[in-house]
Amino acid sequence: MDRETLLILLGVLILLLVASIKVLPEYQRLVVLRLGRALPQAKGPGLVVVIPIIDTPIRVDLRERIMEIPKQTCITRDNAPISIDFLIYLQIVDPLASVVNVQNVFQATEGLATTTLRAVIGDIALDDVLSKRDEINQKLRVKLDEVTHRWGVQVNAVEIKEILPPAEVQESMTKQMAAERNRRAMVTEAEGTKQAQILRAEGEKTARILEAEAQKEAIILQAEAQRQAQLLSAEGYALALERITAAARHMDQNAVLLQYLETLKNLGQSASTKWILPVELSGLAQRVASTVSQSNTTRSA
């Protein structure tokens, strides 16, 4: 064997050696098909040696990826067409199954997502589609994961990006929102008017109560003043009567007789032709004569 042939063989061996050494990062695994049969376990990460020509290595990325599903036109349960696009967050958890069990795992997942979306939306009314995004996301995730699990793919989340109803539905929704805003404005205005009327009525009620209480207090004070005045007047009258009675007790018969005579003198000076006297004149004359006699006797002695 000449030198040139030896160099060629050496070069081929080096190429085969280089081709047989694979360095895999942490997020990759290597599925090896040896003579067409898959090895029971994926290899990696790190340094992996494969047999050239005999082994067929297939790299599998284990990182979570985002798959965007373009707008899909679906029919709701109440026969309303609606366009929806969404995102799928998925991750390969079984590299061997993702290679052996399905031809193109991501293309298969995308096709499954579109058909599953139509099936889920077909069981929901239009109003629920617009208002229950979280529920739809959860249903899609569960249904997709049930199928993709056998492909070694785990669906972590499904998020609807946009729901686009028909133009006439959008117009109706706009009118409904406007009507709802008008209704809320009217309710707010009516509530404000009601509160204002209630506050005004309460203010008037409080004012009337205070006015009535003031009148009541005035009447009570006036009655109390009148009572005090009557009490003072009665006390003065009673005191005067007591003084008169005390003075009358100390008056003798002569003083009383002089009072009678003074009264008769005043009557005689008046223009009346009729007199009404509360005493008997004969008895009064006798009392006067007796008094004069006693006075003369006292002077003679």
DOVO-476542 format. One line per 4 residues: number of its first residue (from 1); their letters; for each residue z, x, y of N, C-alpha, C, O. Coordinates in steps of 0.2 Angstrom, whole numbers, plus 5000, padded with zeros to 4 digits. Each point is the difference from the previous one (the first is absolute). Layout:
NUM = A = Z X Y Z X Y Z X Y Z X Y ~ ...
This chain:
1 = MDRE = 5000 5004 4994 5000 4996 5006 5000 5004 5006 5004 5005 5001 ~ 4991 4994 5003 5000 5005 5006 5005 4997 5006 5003 4995 4999 ~ 4997 5009 5006 5005 4999 5005 4999 4994 5004 5005 4997 5002 ~ 4989 5001 4999 4998 4994 5004 5002 4994 4997 5003 4995 5003
5 = TLLI = 4996 5005 4990 5002 4994 4996 5008 4999 5000 5002 4995 5001 ~ 5001 5011 4999 5007 5000 5000 5003 4997 5006 5005 4996 5001 ~ 4992 5006 5005 5002 4998 5006 4999 4992 5001 5004 4996 5003 ~ 4990 5002 4994 4999 4993 5000 5005 4996 4996 5003 4995 5003
9 = LLGV = 4999 5007 4991 5005 4997 4996 5007 5000 5004 5004 4995 5000 ~ 4997 5010 5003 5007 5001 5004 5000 4995 5005 5005 4997 5002 ~ 4989 5002 5002 5000 4996 5006 5001 4992 4997 5003 4996 5003 ~ 4994 5003 4991 5000 4993 4998 5008 4999 4998 5002 4994 5001
13 = LILL = 5001 5011 4996 5007 4999 4998 5004 4999 5006 5005 4996 5000 ~ 4994 5007 5005 5004 4999 5006 4999 4993 5003 5005 4997 5002 ~ 4989 5001 4998 4998 4993 5003 5004 4995 4996 5003 4995 5002 ~ 4997 5006 4991 5003 4995 4996 5008 5000 5001 5003 4995 5000
17 = LVAS = 4999 5011 5001 5008 5001 5001 5001 4996 5007 5006 4997 5000 ~ 4990 5005 5005 5002 4996 5006 4999 4993 5000 5004 4996 5002 ~ 4991 5001 4994 4999 4993 4999 5006 4997 4996 5001 4994 5001 ~ 5002 5010 4995 5005 4997 4996 5007 4999 5003 5004 4997 4998
21 = IKVL = 4997 5007 5008 5006 4999 5003 5000 4995 5006 4995 5001 5004 ~ 5009 4995 4996 5001 4995 5005 5006 5000 5004 5006 5000 4996 ~ 4995 4999 5010 5006 5000 5004 5000 4993 5003 4996 4998 5004 ~ 5009 4998 4994 5001 4993 5003 5006 5000 5005 5005 5002 4998
25 = PEYQ = 4994 4995 5007 5005 4998 5005 5005 4995 4997 4999 4997 4995 ~ 5007 5002 5009 5005 4996 4997 4997 4992 4999 5003 4997 4996 ~ 4993 5001 5009 4998 4993 5000 4994 4999 4995 4997 4995 5000 ~ 5001 5010 4996 4994 4999 4995 5002 5001 4993 5005 5004 4999
29 = RLVV = 4991 4993 4997 5001 5001 4992 4993 5001 4998 4995 4998 5002 ~ 5005 5005 4992 4993 5002 4996 5000 4996 4994 5004 5002 4995 ~ 4991 4994 5004 4999 4996 4994 4995 5004 4996 4994 5001 5003 ~ 5007 5002 4991 4996 5004 4996 4997 4996 4994 5004 4997 4996
33 = LRLG = 4989 5003 5004 4997 4997 4994 4997 5006 4996 4996 5004 5002 ~ 5007 4997 4992 4998 5005 4996 4996 4998 4994 5002 4996 4996 ~ 4992 5006 5005 4994 4998 4995 5000 4992 5000 4999 4997 4995 ~ 5002 5000 5012 4999 4993 5001 5006 4996 4999 5001 4994 5001
37 = RALP = 5005 5009 4996 5006 4997 4999 5005 5002 5005 5001 5006 5001 ~ 5002 4989 5002 5005 5001 5005 5007 5003 4997 5002 4998 4995 ~ 5000 5007 5008 5007 5003 4998 5005 4995 5002 4999 4996 5005 ~ 5006 5003 4991 5005 4995 5001 5004 5000 5007 5003 4995 5002
41 = QAKG = 4997 5011 5001 5004 5000 5006 4995 5004 5005 4997 5004 4999 ~ 5004 4994 5008 4997 5003 5005 5003 5007 5002 5006 5000 4999 ~ 4990 5004 5003 5003 5007 5001 5001 5001 5008 4997 4997 5004 ~ 5008 5007 4997 5001 5002 5007 5007 4997 5002 5003 4997 4997
45 = PGLV = 4999 5005 5009 4997 5005 5005 5001 5007 4999 5003 5002 4995 ~ 4994 5002 5009 5000 5007 4999 4994 5003 4996 4994 4998 5001 ~ 5007 5008 4995 4995 5003 4997 4998 4997 4993 5005 4999 4996 ~ 4989 4999 5003 4998 4996 4994 4994 5004 4997 4995 5002 5004
49 = VVIP = 5005 4999 4990 4994 5004 4996 4997 4995 4996 5002 4997 4996 ~ 4991 5003 5005 4996 4995 4996 4995 5005 4996 4998 5005 5002 ~ 4999 4992 4993 4995 5004 4996 4993 4998 5003 4998 4994 4999 ~ 4999 5011 5003 4993 4998 5003 4995 4997 4994 5001 5002 4994
53 = IIDT = 4995 4994 5008 4995 4997 4996 5003 4995 4996 4997 4994 4999 ~ 5009 5007 4998 5003 4996 4995 5004 4994 5004 5000 4994 4998 ~ 5004 5008 5007 5004 4996 5004 4996 4997 5006 4996 5004 5003 ~ 5005 4990 4999 4997 4997 5006 5006 4998 5004 5003 4995 4999
57 = PIRV = 4999 5008 5006 5005 4999 5005 4998 4994 5005 4995 5001 5003 ~ 5010 4995 4998 4999 4994 5006 5006 5000 5004 5006 4999 4997 ~ 4993 5003 5009 5006 5000 5005 5002 4993 5002 4995 4996 5001 ~ 5011 5002 4999 5002 4994 5003 5006 5001 5005 5004 5003 4999
61 = DLRE = 4994 4993 5007 5005 5001 5006 5005 4994 4999 4999 4994 4999 ~ 5008 5008 5001 5005 4995 4999 5003 4998 5007 5005 4996 5000 ~ 4992 5006 5006 5003 4998 5006 4998 4992 5001 4995 4998 4998 ~ 5010 4999 5006 4998 4993 5002 4994 5000 5005 5000 5004 5004
65 = RIME = 4996 4991 4995 4994 5000 5004 4999 4993 5003 5003 4995 4997 ~ 4994 5004 5008 4999 4993 5003 4992 4998 4999 4996 5004 5001 ~ 5004 4990 4996 4993 4998 4999 4999 4994 5004 5004 4995 5000 ~ 4991 5005 5004 4998 4995 5005 4995 4995 4997 4995 5002 4998
69 = IPKQ = 5007 4992 5002 4996 4995 4997 4996 4996 5006 5004 4997 5004 ~ 4990 5003 4996 4996 4997 5006 5001 4993 5000 5002 4997 4995 ~ 4996 5000 5011 5001 4992 5001 4997 4997 4994 4994 5001 4998 ~ 5009 4994 4999 4998 4996 4995 5001 4992 5002 5005 4998 5002
73 = TCIT = 4990 4999 4997 5000 4993 5001 5002 4996 4994 4998 5000 4995 ~ 5008 4996 5007 5003 4996 4994 5001 4993 5002 4999 4998 5006 ~ 5001 4998 4989 5001 4992 5002 5007 4998 4998 5003 5002 4994 ~ 5001 4995 5011 5006 4998 4999 5001 4994 4995 4994 4997 4998
77 = RDNA = 5012 5001 5001 5000 4994 4995 4998 4994 5004 4997 4995 4996 ~ 5003 5004 5011 4997 4995 5003 4993 5001 5002 4998 4997 5005 ~ 4998 5007 4992 4993 5001 5001 4999 5003 5007 4995 4998 5003 ~ 5009 5006 4999 4998 5003 5007 4998 5008 4999 5004 5003 4997
81 = PISI = 4990 4999 5005 4999 5007 4999 5004 5004 5005 5001 4998 5006 ~ 5000 5008 4992 5005 5005 5003 4998 5007 4998 4999 5001 4994 ~ 5001 5003 5011 4998 5007 4999 5007 5005 5000 5004 4999 5005 ~ 4997 5005 4990 5006 5004 5000 4998 5007 4998 4996 5001 4995
85 = DFLI = 5007 5004 5008 5000 5007 4998 5007 5003 4999 5004 4997 5004 ~ 4997 5007 4992 5007 5003 4998 4999 5007 4998 4995 5002 4998 ~ 5011 5001 5001 5001 5006 4998 5004 5000 4993 5005 4996 4999 ~ 4994 5009 4997 5003 5001 4993 5003 5007 5000 4996 5005 5001
89 = YLQI = 5011 4995 4998 5003 5007 4999 5001 5001 4993 5004 4996 4997 ~ 4992 5009 5000 5001 5000 4993 5001 5008 4998 4999 5004 5004 ~ 5003 4997 4990 5002 5007 4998 4998 5000 4992 5002 4996 4996 ~ 4995 5010 5002 4999 5001 4993 5007 5003 4997 5002 5005 5002
93 = VDPL = 5000 4991 4993 5007 5002 4997 4998 5003 4992 5005 5003 4998 ~ 4990 4995 5000 4998 5003 4993 4993 5003 5000 4995 4996 5000 ~ 5004 5010 5001 4994 5003 5001 4995 4999 4994 4994 4999 5001 ~ 5009 5001 4993 4996 5000 4994 4997 4993 4999 4994 4999 4999
97 = ASVV = 5010 4996 5003 4997 4993 5000 4995 4999 5005 4995 4996 4999 ~ 5006 5007 5007 4995 4999 5006 4993 5003 4998 4995 4998 5003 ~ 5005 5006 4992 4994 5004 4998 4997 4996 4994 4994 4999 5000 ~ 5010 5000 4995 4998 4997 4994 4999 4993 5000 4995 4997 4997
101 = NVQN = 5009 4999 5006 5000 4993 5000 4995 4996 5005 4998 4994 4999 ~ 4999 5010 5006 4996 4996 5004 4995 5006 5003 5001 5006 5000 ~ 4993 4992 5001 4995 5004 5002 5001 5003 5007 5000 5006 5001 ~ 5001 4989 5004 5001 5003 5007 5006 4995 5002 4999 4995 5002
105 = VFQA = 5007 5008 4998 5006 4997 5002 5000 4996 5006 5003 4995 5001 ~ 4995 5009 5005 5000 4997 5006 4995 4995 5002 5001 4995 5003 ~ 4993 5006 4994 4995 4994 5000 5002 4994 4997 4999 4995 5002 ~ 5004 5006 4992 5003 4994 4996 5005 4997 5004 5001 4994 5000
109 = TEGL = 5004 5010 5003 5005 4997 5004 4998 4996 5006 5002 4994 5001 ~ 4992 5008 5002 4998 4997 5006 4996 4993 4998 5001 4995 5003 ~ 4996 5005 4991 4997 4994 4998 5005 4995 4997 4999 4994 5002 ~ 5006 5009 4995 5006 4995 4998 5003 4997 5006 5002 4994 5000
113 = ATTT = 4999 5010 5005 5003 4997 5006 4996 4995 5004 5003 4995 5002 ~ 4991 5005 4998 4996 4995 5003 5000 4993 4996 5001 4995 5003 ~ 4999 5006 4991 5000 4994 4996 5007 4997 5000 5001 4994 5000 ~ 5004 5010 5000 5007 4998 5000 5001 4996 5006 5004 4995 5000
117 = LRAV = 4994 5008 5006 5001 4997 5006 4997 4993 5000 5003 4995 5003 ~ 4991 5004 4995 4997 4993 5000 5004 4995 4996 5001 4994 5001 ~ 5002 5009 4993 5004 4995 4996 5006 4998 5003 5002 4995 5000 ~ 5001 5010 5004 5007 4999 5003 4999 4995 5006 5003 4995 5000
121 = IGDI = 4992 5006 5004 4998 4996 5006 4998 4993 4998 5002 4995 5003 ~ 4995 5004 4991 4997 4994 4998 5006 4995 4998 4999 4994 5000 ~ 5007 5009 4999 5006 4996 4998 5004 4998 5006 5006 4997 4999 ~ 4992 5005 5007 5004 4999 5006 4997 4997 5005 4994 5001 5001
125 = ALDD = 5009 4994 5003 4997 4997 5005 4999 5004 5006 5003 5005 5001 ~ 4993 4993 5004 4998 5004 5006 5006 5002 5004 5001 5005 5002 ~ 5003 4990 4999 5006 5001 5005 5005 5005 4996 5003 5004 5004 ~ 4997 4995 4990 5005 5005 4996 4997 5007 5000 5004 5005 5001
129 = VLSK = 4989 4996 4999 4997 5006 5000 5001 5004 5007 5002 5006 5000 ~ 4998 4990 5005 5002 5002 5007 5007 5002 5001 5001 5004 5005 ~ 5003 4993 4992 5007 5001 5002 5005 5003 4994 5005 5002 5002 ~ 4992 5000 4992 5003 5003 4995 4997 5006 4997 4998 5001 4995
133 = RDEI = 5001 5004 5010 4997 5006 4998 5004 5004 4995 4998 5003 4995 ~ 5009 4997 5006 5004 5004 4996 5000 4997 4992 5000 5004 4996 ~ 5000 4990 5004 4999 4997 4993 4994 5001 4997 4999 5002 4994 ~ 4995 4998 5010 4994 5002 4997 4999 5007 4998 4998 5002 4995
137 = NQKL = 5005 5003 5009 5000 5007 4999 5004 5001 4993 4998 5004 4996 ~ 5008 4993 5003 5003 5001 4994 4997 4997 4994 5000 5003 4995 ~ 4996 4991 5005 4996 4998 4995 4995 5004 4998 4999 5002 4994 ~ 4997 5001 5011 4995 5005 4999 5002 5006 4996 4997 5002 4995
141 = RVKL = 5009 5001 5007 5003 5006 4997 5001 4999 4993 4999 5004 4996 ~ 5005 4990 5003 5002 4999 4993 4994 4999 4995 5000 5003 4995 ~ 4995 4993 5007 4994 4999 4996 4996 5006 4999 4997 5001 4995 ~ 5002 5003 5010 4996 5006 5000 5004 5005 4995 4997 5003 4996
145 = DEVT = 5009 4998 5005 5004 5004 4996 5000 4999 4992 5001 5004 4996 ~ 4999 4989 5003 5000 4998 4993 4994 5003 4996 5000 5001 4994 ~ 4994 4999 5010 4994 5003 4997 4999 5007 5000 4998 5004 4995 ~ 5004 4999 5011 4999 5007 5001 5005 5004 4996 4999 5006 5000
149 = HRWG = 5006 4991 4998 5005 5004 4996 4997 5003 4994 5002 5006 4998 ~ 4994 4991 4999 4996 5003 4994 4995 5005 5001 4998 5004 4996 ~ 5001 4997 5011 4995 5005 5002 5004 5006 5002 4997 5005 5003 ~ 5010 4995 4997 5004 5005 5002 5001 5000 5008 5002 5005 5002
153 = VQVN = 4997 4990 5001 5000 4999 5007 5006 4995 5002 5000 4995 4997 ~ 5004 5007 5008 5005 4996 5002 4999 4998 5007 4998 5004 5005 ~ 5002 4989 4996 4998 4997 5007 5007 5000 5004 5004 4996 4998 ~ 4997 5008 5007 5007 5000 5003 5000 4994 5006 5006 4998 5001
157 = AVEI = 4989 5001 5002 5000 4995 5005 4993 4997 5002 4995 5004 4999 ~ 5005 4990 5003 4994 4997 5003 5001 4997 5007 5005 4997 5001 ~ 4991 5005 5004 5001 4998 5007 4994 4997 5002 4995 5003 5000 ~ 5005 4990 5002 4994 4997 5003 5000 5002 5007 5004 5000 5004
161 = KEIL = 4990 5003 4998 4998 5002 5007 4999 4994 5005 5003 5000 5005 ~ 4992 4996 4993 4998 4995 5004 4998 4994 4996 4996 5000 4995 ~ 5005 4994 5008 4998 4994 4997 4996 4996 5006 5003 4999 5005 ~ 4991 5000 4993 4995 4997 5005 4998 4993 4998 4996 5000 4996
165 = PPAE = 5007 4995 5007 4998 4993 4998 4993 4998 5003 4998 5004 5004 ~ 4999 4991 4994 4994 4998 5003 5000 4998 5008 5006 4999 5002 ~ 4989 5001 5001 5000 4999 5007 5003 4994 5002 5004 4999 5005 ~ 4994 4995 4992 5003 4994 5001 5007 5000 4999 5004 4996 5004
169 = VQES = 4999 5007 4991 5007 5000 4999 5003 5004 5005 5006 4998 5003 ~ 4991 5008 5000 5003 5004 5005 5000 4996 5006 5005 5000 5004 ~ 4990 4996 4998 5000 4995 5006 5006 4995 4999 5003 4999 5005 ~ 4998 4998 4989 5005 4995 4999 5007 5004 5001 5004 4997 5003
173 = MTKQ = 4996 5009 4995 5007 5003 5000 5001 5002 5008 5006 4999 5002 ~ 4989 5002 5001 5001 5002 5007 5002 4993 5004 5005 5001 5004 ~ 4992 4994 4995 5002 4994 5003 5007 4998 4998 5004 4997 5004 ~ 4998 5004 4989 5006 4998 4998 5006 5004 5003 5005 4998 5002
177 = MAAE = 4993 5009 4999 5005 5004 5004 5001 4998 5007 5005 5000 5003 ~ 4989 4998 5000 5001 4998 5007 5004 4993 5001 5004 5000 5004 ~ 4995 4996 4991 5003 4993 5000 5008 5002 4999 5004 4997 5002 ~ 4997 5008 4993 5007 5001 4999 5004 5003 5006 5005 4999 5001
181 = RNRR = 4991 5006 5002 5003 5003 5006 5001 4994 5006 5005 5000 5003 ~ 4990 4995 4997 5001 4995 5005 5006 4996 4998 5004 4998 5004 ~ 4997 5000 4990 5006 4996 4997 5006 5004 5002 5005 4997 5002 ~ 4995 5009 4996 5007 5004 5002 5001 5000 5007 5006 5000 5002
185 = AMVT = 4989 5001 5002 5001 5000 5007 5003 4993 5003 5005 5000 5004 ~ 4992 4994 4993 5003 4994 5002 5007 4999 4997 5004 4997 5004 ~ 4997 5005 4990 5007 4999 4998 5005 5004 5004 5005 4998 5001 ~ 4993 5008 5001 5004 5004 5004 5001 4997 5007 5006 5000 5002
189 = EAEG = 4989 4997 5001 5001 4997 5006 5004 4994 4999 5004 4999 5005 ~ 4995 4997 4990 5004 4994 4999 5007 5002 4999 5005 4996 5002 ~ 4996 5009 4994 5007 5002 4999 5004 5003 5007 5005 4998 5001 ~ 4991 5005 5003 5002 5002 5006 5002 4994 5005 5005 5000 5003
193 = TKQA = 4991 4995 4997 5001 4994 5004 5006 4996 4997 5004 4998 5004 ~ 4997 5002 4989 5005 4997 4997 5007 5003 5002 5005 4997 5002 ~ 4995 5010 4998 5006 5004 5002 5002 4999 5007 5005 4999 5002 ~ 4989 5001 5002 5002 4999 5007 5003 4993 5002 5004 4999 5004
197 = QILR = 4993 4996 4992 5003 4993 5001 5007 5000 4998 5004 4996 5003 ~ 4997 5007 4991 5007 5000 4997 5005 5003 5005 5005 4998 5001 ~ 4993 5008 5002 5004 5004 5005 5001 4996 5006 5006 4999 5003 ~ 4989 4997 4999 5000 4996 5006 5005 4994 4999 5004 4999 5004
201 = AEGE = 4995 4998 4990 5005 4994 4999 5007 5003 4999 5005 4996 5002 ~ 4996 5009 4995 5007 5003 4999 5003 5002 5007 5006 4999 5001 ~ 4989 5003 5003 5003 5002 5007 5002 4994 5004 5005 5000 5003 ~ 4991 4995 4996 5001 4993 5004 5007 4997 4997 5004 4997 5003
205 = KTAR = 4996 5004 4990 5006 4997 4997 5006 5004 5002 5005 4996 5001 ~ 4995 5010 4999 5006 5004 5002 5002 4998 5008 5005 5000 5001 ~ 4989 5000 5003 5002 4998 5007 5003 4993 5001 5005 4999 5003 ~ 4993 4996 4993 5003 4993 5000 5007 5001 4997 5005 4997 5003
209 = ILEA = 4996 5007 4992 5007 5000 4997 5005 5004 5006 5005 4997 5001 ~ 4992 5008 5002 5004 5003 5005 5001 4995 5006 5006 5000 5003 ~ 4989 4997 4999 5001 4995 5005 5005 4994 4999 5005 4999 5004 ~ 4995 4999 4989 5005 4995 4998 5007 5003 5000 5004 4996 5002
213 = EAQK = 4996 5010 4995 5007 5003 5000 5003 5001 5007 5006 4999 5001 ~ 4989 5003 5004 5003 5001 5007 5002 4993 5003 5005 5000 5003 ~ 4991 4994 4996 5002 4994 5002 5007 4998 4997 5004 4997 5003 ~ 4996 5004 4991 5006 4998 4996 5006 5004 5003 5006 4997 5001
217 = EAII = 4993 5010 5000 5006 5004 5003 5002 4997 5007 5005 5000 5002 ~ 4989 4998 5002 5002 4997 5007 5004 4994 5000 5004 4999 5004 ~ 4994 4996 4991 5003 4994 4999 5007 5001 4998 5005 4997 5003 ~ 4996 5008 4992 5007 5001 4998 5004 5003 5006 5006 4998 5001
221 = LQAE = 4991 5007 5003 5004 5003 5006 5002 4994 5005 5005 5000 5003 ~ 4990 4996 4998 5001 4994 5005 5005 4996 4998 5005 4998 5004 ~ 4995 5000 4989 5005 4995 4998 5007 5004 5000 5005 4997 5001 ~ 4995 5009 4997 5006 5004 5000 5003 5000 5007 5006 5000 5001
225 = AQRQ = 4990 5001 5004 5002 5000 5007 5003 4993 5003 5005 5000 5003 ~ 4991 4995 4994 5003 4993 5002 5007 4999 4997 5004 4997 5003 ~ 4996 5005 4991 5007 4999 4996 5005 5004 5004 5006 4998 5000 ~ 4993 5008 5002 5005 5004 5003 5002 4997 5007 5006 5000 5002
229 = AQLL = 4989 4997 5001 5001 4997 5007 5004 4994 4999 5005 4998 5003 ~ 4994 4998 4991 5004 4994 4999 5007 5002 4998 5005 4996 5002 ~ 4995 5009 4994 5007 5002 4998 5004 5002 5006 5006 4998 5001 ~ 4991 5006 5004 5004 5002 5006 5001 4994 5004 5006 5000 5003
233 = SAEG = 4989 4995 4998 5002 4994 5004 5006 4996 4997 5004 4998 5003 ~ 4995 5001 4990 5006 4997 4997 5007 5003 5001 5005 4997 5001 ~ 4994 5010 4998 5007 5004 5001 5002 4999 5007 5006 4999 5001 ~ 4990 5001 5004 5002 4999 5007 5003 4993 5001 5005 4999 5003
237 = YALA = 4991 4996 4994 5003 4993 5001 5007 4999 4997 5004 4997 5003 ~ 4996 5006 4991 5007 5000 4996 5005 5003 5004 5006 4998 5001 ~ 4993 5008 5002 5005 5004 5004 5002 4996 5006 5006 4999 5002 ~ 4989 4997 5001 5001 4996 5006 5005 4994 4998 5005 4999 5004
241 = LERI = 4993 4998 4991 5004 4995 4997 5008 5002 4999 5004 4997 5002 ~ 4996 5009 4995 5007 5003 4999 5004 5001 5006 5006 4998 5000 ~ 4990 5004 5005 5004 5002 5006 5002 4993 5004 5005 5000 5003 ~ 4990 4995 4997 5002 4994 5003 5006 4997 4996 5004 4997 5003
245 = TAAA = 4996 5003 4990 5005 4997 4997 5007 5004 5001 5005 4996 5001 ~ 4994 5010 5000 5006 5004 5001 5003 4998 5007 5006 5000 5001 ~ 4989 4999 5004 5002 4999 5007 5003 4993 5000 5005 4998 5004 ~ 4992 4997 4992 5003 4993 5000 5007 5000 4997 5004 4995 5002
249 = RHMD = 4997 5009 4993 5007 5000 4997 5005 5002 5006 5006 4997 4999 ~ 4993 5007 5006 5005 5002 5004 5000 4995 5007 5004 5001 5004 ~ 4992 4994 4996 5000 4996 5006 5005 4994 4998 5001 4998 4995 ~ 5003 5000 5011 5005 4995 4999 4997 4993 5002 4994 5000 5002
253 = QNAV = 5010 4995 4998 4997 4993 5001 4999 4999 5007 4995 4997 5002 ~ 5008 5007 5003 4999 4999 5007 4993 5003 5002 4996 4997 5004 ~ 5002 5009 4992 4994 5003 5002 4994 4995 4997 4995 5000 5003 ~ 5006 4997 4992 4995 4995 4997 5000 4994 5005 4994 4998 5001
257 = LLQY = 5011 5000 5001 5000 4994 5005 4997 5002 5006 4996 4996 5003 ~ 5005 5010 5000 4996 5002 5006 4993 5000 4998 4996 4999 5005 ~ 5002 5003 4989 4993 5000 4999 4997 4993 5000 4994 4999 5002 ~ 5009 4997 4995 4998 4993 5000 4999 4997 5007 4995 4997 5002
261 = LETL = 5010 5005 5003 5000 4997 5007 4994 5004 5003 4997 4996 5004 ~ 5002 5010 4995 4994 5003 5003 4994 4997 4998 4995 5000 5004 ~ 5005 4998 4990 4993 4997 4997 4999 4993 5004 4995 4998 5002 ~ 5011 4998 4999 4999 4994 5003 4998 5001 5007 4996 4996 5003
265 = KNLG = 5007 5009 5000 4998 5002 5007 4992 5001 5001 4997 4997 5004 ~ 5001 5007 4991 4992 5001 5000 4996 4994 4999 4995 4999 5002 ~ 5008 4996 4993 4996 4994 4999 5000 4996 5006 4995 4996 5001 ~ 5011 5004 5003 5000 4996 5006 4995 5002 5005 4998 4996 5004
269 = QSAS = 5000 5010 4996 4995 5002 5005 4993 4999 4998 4996 5001 5004 ~ 5003 4997 4990 4993 4999 4997 4998 4993 5002 5004 4996 5002 ~ 4989 5003 4998 4997 4994 5002 5000 4995 4995 4997 4994 5001 ~ 5005 5007 4993 5000 4995 4994 5005 4995 5001 5005 5000 5004
273 = TKWI = 4993 4994 4994 5004 4994 5001 5004 4998 4993 5004 4996 5000 ~ 4994 5008 4995 5003 4999 4993 5003 5006 4998 4997 5005 5000 ~ 5009 4995 4998 5004 5006 4997 5002 4998 4993 5002 4995 4999 ~ 4997 5010 4997 5003 4999 4993 5005 5006 4999 4998 5006 5000
277 = LPVE = 5008 4992 4999 5005 5005 5000 5003 5000 4993 5001 4995 4997 ~ 5000 5011 5000 5002 5001 4993 5008 4999 4999 5003 5001 4995 ~ 5000 4996 5010 5008 4999 5000 5001 4993 5003 4996 4997 5003 ~ 5011 5001 4996 5002 4994 5003 5003 5001 5006 5004 5004 5001
281 = LSGL = 4994 4992 5005 5002 5001 5007 5008 4999 5000 5003 5003 5004 ~ 4999 4992 4993 5007 4998 5001 5005 5005 4997 5005 5002 5003 ~ 4993 5001 4991 5004 5005 4998 4999 5006 5004 5005 5004 5001 ~ 4990 4998 5002 4999 5005 5004 5004 5000 5007 5003 5004 5002
285 = AQRV = 4998 4989 5000 5004 4999 5006 5007 5001 4999 5004 5003 5004 ~ 4998 4995 4990 5007 5001 4998 5002 5008 5000 5005 5002 5002 ~ 4990 5001 4995 5001 5007 4999 5000 5004 5007 5004 5005 5000 ~ 4992 4993 5004 5001 5002 5007 5006 4999 5004 5003 5004 5003
289 = ASTV = 5000 4989 4996 5006 4998 5003 5006 5004 4997 5004 5003 5004 ~ 4996 4998 4990 5005 5004 4997 5000 5007 5002 5005 5003 5001 ~ 4989 5000 5000 5000 5007 5002 5002 5001 5007 5004 5004 5002 ~ 4995 4991 5003 5002 5000 5007 5007 4999 5000 5004 5004 5004
293 = SQSN = 4999 4992 4992 5007 4999 5000 5004 5006 4998 5005 5002 5003 ~ 4993 5001 4991 5003 5006 4998 5000 5006 5005 5004 5004 5001 ~ 4990 4996 5003 4999 5005 5005 5005 4999 5006 5003 5005 5002 ~ 4999 4988 5000 5004 4999 5005 5007 5002 4998 5004 5002 5004
297 = TTRS = 4998 4996 4990 5007 5001 4997 5001 5008 5000 5006 5002 5002 ~ 4989 5001 4996 5001 5008 5000 5001 5003 5007 5004 5004 5001 ~ 4993 4993 5004 5001 5002 5007 5007 4998 5003 5003 5004 5003 ~ 4999 4990 4995 5007 4998 5003 5005 5004 4997 5005 5002 5004
301 = A = 4995 5000 4990 5005 5004 4997 5000 5007 5003 5004 5004 4998
